Amino acid sequence: MERIINILFYVTYKASIRLHYFLSKVLGINTFFNLPFILKYFKKIGVDNPLQKYNNEMTDRKEAGIHSPTVTFISSISFIFFSINLCILKIINLEYLFKNKYLALFSMVFPSMLVNLIFIDHNDKYLSYFEKFDKWTKKEKRKYVIITILYYILVIILFFSSIFCKPYS
């Protein structure tokens, strides 16, 4: 289970890095950091190459726990727990639990944060997995990218199907 979760996290991390570089070009962030007054400001605070510093901050593996891959991954796990809870609550007809927003929020956020803490963040386990996963062949990378895409599609389908789950009569 831990390996599977770290594979999904790794592929999400790699995708977010590619998305970061793509959006940097499309949105003109590269140009922004090369403007003379921006370069002057960063030189004043001791940064010679602001674009490189920005890219390092956004793609640093050690700090990956606070950037978009983790948020995306935790959100997907939250959607799974939320969808399952929603279906269960509708099936056993506990409508009073739907009225408590905090209980619903807790039931989806706490388990997902716990999964993240135990399987990914605890003692920076993900870094050792990242080293192993970097040695994958192209065939293995392609396989796990497809599995990760299918995982996210499944999360979306599960979420929308839970909305339409019929109460037990």
C-alpha positions in Angstrom: 0.0 0.0 0.0 2.8 2.4 0.9 4.6 1.8 -2.4 1.4 2.4 -4.4 0.7 5.6 -2.6 4.3 6.8 -3.1 4.1 5.9 -6.8 0.9 8.0 -7.2 2.6 10.8 -5.3 5.8 10.6 -7.4 3.9 10.8 -10.7 1.8 13.7 -9.4 5.0 15.4 -8.3 6.7 14.9 -11.7 3.5 16.2 -13.5 3.4 19.3 -11.3 7.0 20.1 -12.2 6.2 19.8 -15.9 3.1 21.9 -15.4 5.2 24.5 -13.5 7.7 24.9 -16.3 5.0 25.0 -19.0 3.0 27.7 -17.1 6.1 29.7 -16.5 6.6 30.0 -20.2 3.0 30.5 -21.1 2.2 33.1 -18.4 5.4 35.0 -18.9 7.0 34.3 -15.5 10.4 33.8 -17.3 10.1 37.3 -18.8 8.9 38.8 -15.5 12.0 37.7 -13.7 14.2 39.2 -16.4 12.8 42.7 -16.1 15.5 45.2 -15.1 13.8 46.5 -12.0 13.0 43.0 -10.8 16.7 41.9 -11.3 17.8 45.1 -9.5 15.5 44.3 -6.5 16.7 40.7 -6.3 20.3 41.8 -6.5 19.7 44.2 -3.6 18.4 41.2 -1.4 21.3 39.0 -2.5 19.8 36.9 -5.3 21.8 36.8 -8.5 19.4 34.8 -10.6 15.7 35.2 -9.4 14.3 32.8 -12.1 16.6 30.0 -11.0 15.8 30.6 -7.3 12.0 30.6 -8.1 12.4 27.4 -10.1 14.4 25.7 -7.4 11.8 26.7 -4.7 9.0 25.3 -6.8 10.7 22.0 -7.8 12.8 21.2 -4.7 12.2 17.6 -3.6 12.8 18.3 0.0 10.1 20.9 0.0 7.7 18.9 -2.2 5.6 18.3 0.9 4.3 21.8 0.9 3.7 22.4 -2.8 1.0 21.5 -5.3 1.7 17.7 -5.6 0.8 17.1 -2.0 -2.2 19.3 -2.1 -3.4 17.5 -5.2 -2.7 14.1 -3.8 -4.4 14.8 -0.4 -7.4 16.3 -2.2 -7.8 13.2 -4.3 -7.7 11.0 -1.1 -10.2 13.4 0.5 -12.5 13.0 -2.4 -12.4 9.3 -2.0 -13.2 9.4 1.7 -15.9 12.0 1.1 -17.5 10.0 -1.7 -17.5 6.8 0.4 -18.9 8.6 3.4 -21.6 10.3 1.3 -22.7 7.0 -0.1 -22.7 5.2 3.3 -24.7 8.1 4.9 -27.2 8.1 2.1 -27.6 4.3 2.2 -28.1 4.0 5.9 -30.2 7.2 5.9 -28.4 9.3 8.5 -29.6 12.7 7.3 -28.6 14.5 10.5 -25.0 13.9 9.8 -25.3 15.9 6.5 -26.4 18.9 8.5 -23.1 19.0 10.5 -20.6 20.6 8.1 -17.7 20.1 10.5 -18.3 16.4 10.8 -18.4 16.0 7.0 -15.2 18.0 6.6 -13.5 16.1 9.4 -14.6 12.8 7.9 -12.8 13.5 4.6 -9.8 15.6 5.6 -8.5 13.8 8.7 -8.2 10.3 7.1 -6.5 11.8 4.0 -4.0 13.8 6.2 -3.4 10.6 8.2 -2.6 8.6 5.1 -0.3 11.3 3.9 1.5 11.5 7.2 1.9 7.8 7.7 2.8 6.7 4.1 4.6 9.8 2.6 5.8 12.4 5.1 6.9 10.3 8.1 10.7 10.5 8.2 10.6 11.8 4.6 9.8 8.3 3.2 9.0 9.8 -0.1 12.6 10.8 -0.8 13.8 7.2 -0.6 11.0 6.2 -3.0 11.8 9.1 -5.3 15.4 7.8 -5.6 14.1 4.3 -6.6 11.5 5.7 -9.0 14.1 7.9 -10.8 15.7 4.7 -12.0 12.6 3.5 -13.8 12.8 2.6 -17.5 10.7 4.5 -20.0 8.3 1.6 -20.1 7.8 1.6 -16.3 7.4 5.4 -16.3 4.7 5.2 -19.0 2.9 2.4 -17.1 2.8 4.3 -13.8 1.7 7.5 -15.5 -1.2 5.6 -17.0 -2.1 4.1 -13.7 -2.0 7.5 -12.0 -4.2 9.0 -14.7 -6.7 6.2 -14.2 -6.5 6.7 -10.4 -7.5 10.4 -10.8 -10.3 9.5 -13.3 -11.5 6.9 -10.8 -11.6 9.5 -8.1 -13.6 11.9 -10.2 -16.0 9.1 -11.2 -16.4 8.0 -7.6 -17.0 11.6 -6.5 -19.8 12.2 -9.0 -21.3 8.8 -8.6 -21.6 9.4 -4.8 -23.6 12.5 -5.5 -26.2 10.5 -7.4 -26.2 7.6 -4.9 -29.8 6.7 -4.0 -30.9 6.4 -0.4 -32.0 3.0 0.8 -35.8 2.9 1.3 
